[in-house]
């Protein structure tokens, strides 16, 4: 009796999107952690990258202006291109050709969520193209939920993805074991007190997130974990209701001191700012420093950063709405 021979399943044929379909996406920079909210808290900053994707009959053209110009790939390896193609393929569609224009203002490798923003941009562009040709029917909230889940899966944690998607101050967490489930990632968006100003001090040097994360210990003392948890709770109140508590609320013992050897200039600036009573934290994995202050504190941040070396200081409001997309 002969054994049955199985035939490998053929790859599903992908339908091409109509030529000329286009979408423009804007996505904000983000600052994760905010001190004690490690891998959970994030803040959207009004410093936005813009991406325009147009379907061509064939070929691939990638133009990058601003941050990353001349250094990031301009072929199929470009992060937005890869994410855009993968998200379309998940719905059964492909790009016959693509013209992608990226106008980047978010600094790369500085702890301001540039990679998360690129992933969110690629996902939002894909959903926008699909919505434009009527092959998916979903509400704005459903689109954002999809983008949040997929961007968090690619990033590994949702602290940057949530504010990039929803804007404002976000608290994000993961649920279950299936990272692709619609309820795998949850977040809440809170409005920041109107007196709070976000000032970012960006150094000239970059720092890979992988290097910064490798410096973290496998465990922390119980007392340090308890203090940080308490400060995280206080930070929610300080950011939304009582900014006078921001200095105490941004204290933590889980990651900033541990990463200081990889960014000594940032650690020095952080210490000087906090000694002056300013609520300074490392932005994401660094090396940028974020200061949460009021209008009077902005000038002090500029003066202090200028005295501590070469820093590009951005005084930006909190971005209220997160990623946006426009068809056409």
C-alpha positions as CSV (number, residue, x, y, z in Angstrom):
1,X,0.0,0.0,0.0
2,X,1.6,3.3,-1.1
3,X,1.8,6.3,1.2
4,X,-0.2,9.3,0.3
5,X,2.0,12.2,-0.9
6,X,0.9,15.6,0.5
7,X,1.0,18.6,-1.8
8,X,2.4,21.7,-0.2
9,X,-0.2,24.5,0.0
10,X,0.3,27.2,-2.5
11,X,0.8,30.7,-1.2
12,X,-2.3,32.8,-1.3
13,X,-2.4,35.2,-4.3
14,X,-2.5,38.8,-3.2
15,X,-4.8,41.2,-4.9
16,X,-3.2,44.4,-6.1
17,X,-4.4,47.7,-4.7
18,X,-5.7,50.2,-7.3
19,X,-3.0,52.4,-8.8
20,X,-3.2,56.1,-7.6
21,X,-4.6,55.3,-4.2
22,X,-2.8,57.4,-1.7
23,X,-2.7,58.2,2.0
24,X,-0.9,60.7,4.2
25,X,-0.1,59.9,7.8
26,X,1.2,62.0,10.7
27,X,2.5,60.4,13.9
28,X,4.0,62.1,17.0
29,X,7.2,61.5,18.9
30,X,6.8,59.8,22.2
31,X,8.6,59.7,25.5
32,X,8.2,56.4,27.4
33,X,8.6,55.5,31.1
34,X,8.4,59.1,32.4
35,X,10.5,57.9,35.3
36,X,8.6,55.3,37.4
37,X,6.2,54.1,34.7
38,X,8.7,51.7,33.2
39,X,7.3,49.9,30.1
40,X,3.8,51.3,30.8
41,X,3.6,55.1,30.8
42,X,4.1,57.2,27.7
43,X,3.6,60.8,26.5
44,X,2.9,62.0,23.0
45,X,4.9,65.1,21.9
46,X,3.9,67.6,19.2
47,X,7.0,66.7,17.1
48,X,5.5,64.8,14.1
49,X,6.8,62.7,11.2
50,X,4.8,62.7,8.1
51,X,4.5,59.9,5.6
52,X,2.8,59.9,2.2
53,X,2.3,56.6,0.4
54,X,0.9,56.3,-3.1
55,X,0.3,53.1,-5.1
56,X,2.2,53.0,-8.4
57,X,1.9,50.6,-11.3
58,X,5.3,49.1,-10.5
59,X,8.6,49.8,-8.8
60,X,9.6,51.3,-5.4
61,X,10.6,54.9,-4.7
62,X,11.5,55.9,-1.2
63,X,12.4,59.5,-0.4
64,X,13.5,60.5,3.1
65,X,13.8,64.1,4.2
66,X,15.1,65.4,7.5
67,X,16.0,62.9,10.2
68,X,17.6,59.8,8.9
69,X,18.2,61.2,5.4
70,X,21.2,59.5,3.9
71,X,21.4,56.9,6.6
72,X,18.2,54.8,6.6
73,X,17.5,52.4,3.8
74,X,15.6,53.7,0.8
75,X,14.7,50.2,-0.6
76,X,12.5,47.4,0.6
77,X,14.4,47.3,3.9
78,X,12.9,50.7,5.0
79,X,10.8,50.1,8.1
80,X,7.7,51.8,6.9
81,X,7.8,49.9,3.6
82,X,8.2,46.5,5.4
83,X,5.4,47.2,7.9
84,X,3.1,48.6,5.2
85,X,3.6,45.5,2.9
86,X,3.1,43.1,5.8
87,X,-0.1,44.7,7.0
88,X,-1.6,44.7,3.5
89,X,-0.6,41.1,3.0
90,X,-2.4,40.2,6.2
91,X,-5.6,41.4,4.5
92,X,-4.9,39.7,1.2
93,X,-3.5,42.7,-0.7
94,X,-0.3,43.8,-2.3
95,X,1.3,46.9,-3.7
96,X,2.1,46.7,-7.4
97,X,4.4,49.6,-6.9
98,X,4.9,52.3,-4.2
99,X,6.0,55.9,-3.9
100,X,6.9,56.7,-0.3
101,X,7.8,60.1,0.9
102,X,9.0,60.4,4.6
103,X,9.4,63.9,6.1
104,X,11.1,63.1,9.4
105,X,11.5,65.4,12.4
106,X,11.7,62.9,15.2
107,X,15.4,62.3,16.1
108,X,16.6,58.7,15.6
109,X,18.2,56.7,18.4
110,X,17.5,59.4,21.1
111,X,14.7,57.8,23.1
112,X,11.8,59.6,21.4
113,X,10.1,56.6,19.9
114,X,11.3,57.0,16.3
115,X,11.0,53.3,15.5
116,X,7.6,53.0,17.2
117,X,6.4,56.0,15.2
118,X,7.6,54.5,11.9
119,X,5.8,51.2,12.7
120,X,2.6,53.1,13.6
121,X,3.0,55.1,10.4
122,X,3.3,52.0,8.3
123,X,0.3,50.3,9.9
124,X,-1.8,53.4,9.7
125,X,-0.9,53.9,6.0
126,X,-1.9,50.3,5.2
127,X,-5.2,50.7,7.0
128,X,-5.8,54.0,5.3
129,X,-5.2,52.5,1.9
130,X,-7.5,49.6,2.6
131,X,-10.2,52.0,3.9
132,X,-9.8,54.2,0.8
133,X,-10.6,51.4,-1.6
134,X,-13.4,50.0,0.6
135,X,-11.9,46.6,1.3
136,X,-12.2,47.0,5.0
137,X,-15.0,48.5,7.0
138,X,-13.9,49.7,10.5
139,X,-14.4,52.6,12.7
140,X,-11.6,55.0,13.7
141,X,-11.4,53.3,17.1
142,X,-11.2,49.9,15.5
143,X,-8.4,51.1,13.3
144,X,-6.5,52.5,16.3
145,X,-7.0,49.2,18.2
146,X,-5.5,47.2,15.3
147,X,-2.6,49.6,15.0
148,X,-1.9,49.5,18.7
149,X,-1.9,45.7,18.9
150,X,0.3,45.2,15.8
151,X,2.8,48.0,16.7
152,X,3.1,46.7,20.2
153,X,3.7,43.2,18.9
154,X,6.5,44.4,16.7
155,X,8.0,46.7,19.4
156,X,7.8,44.1,22.2
157,X,6.0,46.4,24.6
158,X,3.3,49.1,24.2
159,X,4.7,52.1,26.1
160,X,5.7,54.0,23.0
161,X,3.0,52.6,20.7
162,X,0.1,53.7,22.9
163,X,0.8,57.5,22.9
164,X,1.8,57.4,19.2
165,X,-1.6,55.9,18.5
166,X,-3.8,57.8,21.0
167,X,-1.9,60.9,21.9
168,X,-1.8,62.5,25.4
169,X,-0.6,60.6,28.5
170,X,-1.2,56.9,28.2
171,X,-1.0,53.9,30.4
172,X,-0.6,50.6,28.5
173,X,-0.5,47.0,29.4
174,X,-0.6,43.6,27.8
175,X,-3.1,40.7,28.4
176,X,-3.0,37.0,27.6
177,X,-0.5,35.0,25.6
178,X,-1.6,35.7,22.0
179,X,0.1,38.9,21.0
180,X,-2.2,39.2,17.9
181,X,-5.5,39.0,19.7
182,X,-7.5,42.2,19.5
183,X,-7.5,42.4,23.4
184,X,-3.8,41.6,23.7
185,X,-2.9,45.2,24.4
186,X,-5.0,47.7,26.3
187,X,-4.4,51.4,27.1
188,X,-6.1,54.3,28.6
189,X,-5.5,57.9,27.6
190,X,-5.5,60.7,30.1
191,X,-5.5,64.4,29.6
192,X,-2.5,66.3,30.9
193,X,-3.0,69.2,33.2
194,X,-2.9,72.5,31.1
195,X,0.0,73.9,33.2
196,X,2.4,71.1,32.3
197,X,5.0,71.8,29.7
198,X,7.2,69.1,28.2
199,X,10.8,70.1,27.4
200,X,13.1,67.6,25.7
201,X,16.9,67.9,25.7
202,X,18.3,65.9,22.8
203,X,22.1,65.2,22.7
204,X,24.2,64.8,19.6
205,X,24.9,61.1,20.3
206,X,22.6,58.2,19.7
207,X,22.0,55.2,22.0
208,X,20.6,51.9,20.8
209,X,17.6,50.7,22.9
210,X,19.1,47.2,22.9
211,X,22.3,48.5,24.6
212,X,20.4,50.4,27.2
213,X,18.1,47.5,28.0
214,X,21.1,45.1,28.3
215,X,22.3,47.2,31.3
216,X,19.2,46.4,33.4
217,X,19.6,43.8,36.1
218,X,17.5,40.6,36.2
219,X,16.0,41.6,39.6
220,X,15.6,44.6,41.9
221,X,15.3,45.0,45.7
222,X,11.8,44.8,47.0
223,X,12.1,48.3,48.6
224,X,13.1,49.8,45.2
225,X,10.2,48.2,43.5
226,X,7.8,49.4,46.2
227,X,9.0,53.0,46.0
228,X,8.8,53.0,42.2
229,X,5.3,51.6,42.2
230,X,4.1,54.3,44.7
231,X,5.7,57.0,42.6
232,X,4.0,55.7,39.5
233,X,0.6,56.1,41.1
234,X,1.5,59.6,42.3
235,X,2.7,60.5,38.8
236,X,-0.8,59.8,37.4
237,X,-2.2,62.3,39.9
238,X,0.6,64.9,39.3
239,X,0.4,64.9,35.5
240,X,-3.4,65.1,35.4
241,X,-4.4,67.1,38.5
242,X,-1.5,68.6,40.6
243,X,1.7,69.4,38.8
244,X,3.3,70.7,42.0
245,X,4.0,67.0,42.9
246,X,5.9,66.2,39.7
247,X,9.4,66.2,41.2
248,X,8.5,63.6,43.8
249,X,6.3,61.7,41.4
250,X,9.1,61.2,38.9
251,X,11.5,59.5,41.3
252,X,12.3,55.9,40.5
253,X,14.9,53.2,41.2
254,X,14.4,50.6,38.4
255,X,16.3,51.8,35.3
256,X,17.8,55.3,35.1
257,X,20.8,54.9,37.4
258,X,21.4,51.4,36.0
259,X,21.7,52.9,32.5
260,X,23.7,55.9,33.4
261,X,27.1,54.3,32.4
262,X,25.8,54.2,28.8
263,X,24.9,58.0,28.8
264,X,27.0,59.9,31.3
265,X,26.2,63.3,29.9
266,X,22.5,62.6,30.2
267,X,23.0,61.4,33.7
268,X,24.8,64.6,34.7
269,X,22.1,66.8,33.1
270,X,19.4,64.8,34.8
271,X,21.1,65.2,38.2
272,X,21.6,69.0,37.8
273,X,18.0,69.6,36.7
274,X,16.6,67.6,39.6
275,X,18.8,69.4,42.0
276,X,17.2,72.6,40.8
277,X,13.7,71.2,41.6
278,X,12.8,70.3,38.0
279,X,11.1,67.0,37.3
280,X,13.6,65.6,34.8
281,X,13.6,62.0,33.6
282,X,15.4,59.9,30.9
283,X,13.2,59.8,27.8
284,X,12.6,56.2,27.0
285,X,15.8,54.3,26.9
286,X,17.7,57.6,26.4
287,X,19.8,59.5,25.9
288,X,17.4,62.4,25.6
289,X,16.2,64.0,28.9
290,X,12.5,65.0,29.3
291,X,11.5,67.7,31.8
292,X,8.0,68.1,32.9
293,X,7.6,71.6,34.1
294,X,5.5,74.8,33.9
295,X,5.9,77.9,31.8
296,X,8.4,79.5,34.2
297,X,10.6,76.4,34.2
298,X,11.1,76.3,30.5
299,X,13.7,79.0,30.4
300,X,15.6,77.3,33.3
301,X,15.8,74.1,31.3
302,X,17.2,76.0,28.4
303,X,19.8,77.7,30.6
304,X,20.8,74.6,32.4
305,X,21.2,72.5,29.2
306,X,23.3,75.2,27.6
307,X,25.6,75.2,30.6
308,X,26.0,71.4,30.4
309,X,27.1,71.0,26.9
310,X,25.5,70.7,23.4
311,X,21.8,69.9,23.6
312,X,19.1,70.5,21.2
313,X,16.2,71.7,23.4
314,X,12.6,71.3,22.2
315,X,9.8,73.0,24.1
316,X,6.7,71.1,22.8
317,X,3.1,70.8,23.9
318,X,1.6,67.4,24.5
319,X,0.1,66.0,21.2
320,X,-3.6,65.5,22.0
321,X,-4.7,63.0,19.4
322,X,-1.9,60.7,18.2
323,X,-1.6,59.3,14.7
324,X,-3.8,60.7,12.0
325,X,-4.4,59.7,8.4
326,X,-5.8,61.5,5.3
327,X,-6.8,59.7,2.1
328,X,-5.9,61.3,-1.2
